[in-house]
Amino acid sequence: MSQIIREQIYFQITTICAGMFMMFGYDILRLWRWMIPHGRLWVWIEDLLYWSLLGIPVFVLFFQMIDGVPRWYGILGMLAGGILYESGISIPLRAGMHRLLVKYNKKIGFRVAKLGKMLYSKITSPYSRG
């Protein structure tokens, strides 16, 4: 097998793994949202920040492996990795984390949410009087 073909196969495997890693990070974000409920605005902001920041390692991956040229098969590999992760590993992982943290969610989540609401009201109350 020629060196060029080996590099392309390595690139494809790397993009599939990168897609899986990105969705694993999103599972962690989902776990955070489950522990502390968020409003639509915060979910939107977190998603925007998460996917924007993930653009940096994706750019570095493409830059180092194929000289910064976005190839359709690389993007497809990341998409395939994300789909594979979501349909396979993510389901039992989330179920296990749910069972593990269900005991602690109410205790920790409600206390943190209550503290956050209290701090938010303390910070914004002087500005709401006007």
Buried (B, 14 or more C-beta within 10 A) or exposed (E): EEEEEEEBEEBBEBBBBBBBBBBBEBBEBBBEEBBBEBEEEEEEEBEEEBEEEBEEEBEEBBEEBBEEEEBEEBBBBBEBBBBBBBEEBBEEBBEEBEEEBEEEBEEEBEEEBEEEEEEEEEEEEEEEEE
